[in-house]
Amino acid sequence: MTNAAQAGSDRVGDRLEIQDLVLAYSEAIDAGDAWAVAMLFCTDGRIRAYDRQQGEASGRQEIEELVRKLIDSFTATVHHVSP
């Protein structure tokens, strides 16, 4: 395989992995599974709520706590994902 073909293949693979991550996040959030959302982040990941007053978190435990708080603030969530 040429370098150009390998690079193109890598980009396609990267894109599919990102799409899988977005889908996994959407499914976890809509299921109300804060733990599953937190597990999508690196161990030292960071998140800031859409409204800074809602909070910020570092690390999976804090992320899970923040996401649980955010999920509890909604009656329901629905995410529509397409490639």
C-alpha positions as CSV (number, residue, x, y, z in Angstrom):
1,M,0.0,0.0,0.0
2,T,1.3,3.4,-0.9
3,N,1.8,6.2,1.7
4,A,-1.1,8.1,0.2
5,A,-3.4,5.1,0.3
6,Q,-2.4,4.3,3.9
7,A,-3.1,7.9,4.9
8,G,-6.5,7.8,3.3
9,S,-7.3,4.5,5.0
10,D,-6.2,6.0,8.4
11,R,-8.5,9.0,7.9
12,V,-11.5,6.8,7.1
13,G,-10.7,4.7,10.2
14,D,-10.4,7.8,12.3
15,R,-13.7,9.1,11.0
16,L,-15.5,5.9,11.8
17,E,-14.1,5.8,15.3
18,I,-15.3,9.4,15.9
19,Q,-18.7,8.5,14.6
20,D,-18.8,5.5,16.9
21,L,-17.9,7.7,19.8
22,V,-20.6,10.2,19.0
23,L,-23.2,7.4,18.7
24,A,-22.0,5.8,22.0
25,Y,-22.3,9.2,23.8
26,S,-25.8,9.8,22.4
27,E,-27.0,6.3,23.4
28,A,-25.5,6.6,26.9
29,I,-26.9,10.1,27.5
30,D,-30.4,9.2,26.2
31,A,-30.4,6.0,28.4
32,G,-29.4,8.2,31.4
33,D,-26.2,6.2,32.0
34,A,-23.8,8.7,33.4
35,W,-21.2,6.0,34.1
36,A,-21.2,4.9,30.4
37,V,-20.7,8.5,29.4
38,A,-17.8,8.9,31.8
39,M,-16.1,5.8,30.4
40,L,-16.0,7.4,26.9
41,F,-13.4,9.9,28.3
42,C,-9.7,9.4,28.9
43,T,-8.9,8.8,32.6
44,D,-7.7,12.5,32.8
45,G,-10.5,13.8,30.5
46,R,-12.2,17.1,31.2
47,I,-15.7,18.3,30.5
48,R,-17.4,21.7,30.8
49,A,-21.2,21.8,30.9
50,Y,-22.9,23.9,28.2
51,D,-23.7,26.4,30.9
52,R,-20.6,27.1,33.0
53,Q,-22.8,27.5,36.1
54,Q,-23.7,23.8,35.7
55,G,-20.0,23.0,36.3
56,E,-16.8,21.5,35.1
57,A,-15.3,18.1,35.8
58,S,-11.9,16.4,35.5
59,G,-11.4,12.6,35.6
60,R,-14.0,10.0,35.1
61,Q,-15.5,10.1,38.6
62,E,-16.1,13.8,38.5
63,I,-17.4,13.5,34.9
64,E,-19.9,10.8,35.9
65,E,-21.1,13.0,38.8
66,L,-21.5,16.1,36.6
67,V,-23.2,14.1,33.8
68,R,-25.6,12.6,36.3
69,K,-26.5,16.1,37.6
70,L,-27.1,17.3,34.0
71,I,-29.2,14.2,33.1
72,D,-31.3,14.7,36.2
73,S,-32.0,18.3,35.1
74,F,-33.9,17.1,32.0
75,T,-37.2,15.3,31.7
76,A,-35.9,13.5,28.6
77,T,-33.1,13.7,26.1
78,V,-33.1,12.6,22.4
79,H,-30.1,12.7,20.2
80,H,-30.4,12.1,16.4
81,V,-27.1,11.0,14.9
82,S,-26.3,10.5,11.2
83,P,-23.0,10.1,9.3
